[in-house]
Amino acid sequence: MKNILYVVLAALVFTSCQKEKKIGFIDNGIVINDYQEKKDVEAKFQAKEEAFKKKADSIGQAFQLEVQKTQVDAKNASRKKQQELMQGLQEKQQILQQQMQFEQQQLSQSFQTEIDTLIVKVKDFVKDYGKKNGYTYILGTSDAAATVLYGTEDNDLTQTVLDALNAQYKK
């Protein structure tokens, strides 16, 4: 009987000494999409995209004028000269298309790099937040990948983390 009492007492001591695990979760989609820095990055790239479109339209209009002028010149030219003029236009069109494609790719890559950097920044922030506030785990979820199927509102850190992120960004 004494042995059973010692075993129960030992079990009570071990379970009472274990540290309570503090777990929270955030909705990744909300945190990322409502983060002010991401909104600012998107606005910056939206402005760059608009400027690119205006530039492309301007180049396109200038090229159309050149095509019209070349067509007028070609009417009075020999067959050989007409072919040379048209071939020159085709080559110029290809070069312009390649240039616009290259610039569009550069813009897209630059945007993706900034977004990737921002996501790493958010992950690092959440990690530091968890350490500073004694969390054992902070889980991430989103509509696309619902890893947290249920959690109490007490464990939902989405708004808290978002507010802290935005406050740090404003500094």
Contacts in CASP RR format, 6 or more apart in sequence:
PFRMAT RR
TARGET T0000
AUTHOR 0000-0000-0000
METHOD contacts of the structure
MODEL  1
MKNILYVVLAALVFTSCQKEKKIGFIDNGIVINDYQEKKDVEAKFQAKEE
AFKKKADSIGQAFQLEVQKTQVDAKNASRKKQQELMQGLQEKQQILQQQM
QFEQQQLSQSFQTEIDTLIVKVKDFVKDYGKKNGYTYILGTSDAAATVLY
GTEDNDLTQTVLDALNAQYKK
21 136 0 8 1.000
21 137 0 8 1.000
22 133 0 8 1.000
22 134 0 8 1.000
22 135 0 8 1.000
22 136 0 8 1.000
22 137 0 8 1.000
23 135 0 8 1.000
23 136 0 8 1.000
23 137 0 8 1.000
23 138 0 8 1.000
23 139 0 8 1.000
23 155 0 8 1.000
24 135 0 8 1.000
24 137 0 8 1.000
24 138 0 8 1.000
24 139 0 8 1.000
24 155 0 8 1.000
24 156 0 8 1.000
24 157 0 8 1.000
25 138 0 8 1.000
25 139 0 8 1.000
25 140 0 8 1.000
25 141 0 8 1.000
25 148 0 8 1.000
25 151 0 8 1.000
25 155 0 8 1.000
25 156 0 8 1.000
25 157 0 8 1.000
25 158 0 8 1.000
26 126 0 8 1.000
26 138 0 8 1.000
26 139 0 8 1.000
26 140 0 8 1.000
26 141 0 8 1.000
26 156 0 8 1.000
26 157 0 8 1.000
26 158 0 8 1.000
26 161 0 8 1.000
27 140 0 8 1.000
27 141 0 8 1.000
27 142 0 8 1.000
27 156 0 8 1.000
27 158 0 8 1.000
28 140 0 8 1.000
28 141 0 8 1.000
28 142 0 8 1.000
29 142 0 8 1.000
29 143 0 8 1.000
30 158 0 8 1.000
30 162 0 8 1.000
31 122 0 8 1.000
31 126 0 8 1.000
31 158 0 8 1.000
31 161 0 8 1.000
31 162 0 8 1.000
31 165 0 8 1.000
32 38 0 8 1.000
32 118 0 8 1.000
32 119 0 8 1.000
32 122 0 8 1.000
34 162 0 8 1.000
35 118 0 8 1.000
35 122 0 8 1.000
35 162 0 8 1.000
35 165 0 8 1.000
35 166 0 8 1.000
35 169 0 8 1.000
36 166 0 8 1.000
36 169 0 8 1.000
36 170 0 8 1.000
37 118 0 8 1.000
37 121 0 8 1.000
37 165 0 8 1.000
37 169 0 8 1.000
38 115 0 8 1.000
38 118 0 8 1.000
41 111 0 8 1.000
41 114 0 8 1.000
41 115 0 8 1.000
41 118 0 8 1.000
45 107 0 8 1.000
45 110 0 8 1.000
45 111 0 8 1.000
45 114 0 8 1.000
48 107 0 8 1.000
49 107 0 8 1.000
52 103 0 8 1.000
52 104 0 8 1.000
52 107 0 8 1.000
56 100 0 8 1.000
59 96 0 8 1.000
59 100 0 8 1.000
60 96 0 8 1.000
63 92 0 8 1.000
63 93 0 8 1.000
63 96 0 8 1.000
66 89 0 8 1.000
66 92 0 8 1.000
67 89 0 8 1.000
70 85 0 8 1.000
70 86 0 8 1.000
70 89 0 8 1.000
73 85 0 8 1.000
74 81 0 8 1.000
74 82 0 8 1.000
74 85 0 8 1.000
74 86 0 8 1.000
77 85 0 8 1.000
122 165 0 8 1.000
125 161 0 8 1.000
125 164 0 8 1.000
125 165 0 8 1.000
125 168 0 8 1.000
126 138 0 8 1.000
126 161 0 8 1.000
127 138 0 8 1.000
129 135 0 8 1.000
129 138 0 8 1.000
129 157 0 8 1.000
129 161 0 8 1.000
129 164 0 8 1.000
130 138 0 8 1.000
138 157 0 8 1.000
139 147 0 8 1.000
139 148 0 8 1.000
140 147 0 8 1.000
140 148 0 8 1.000
141 147 0 8 1.000
141 148 0 8 1.000
END
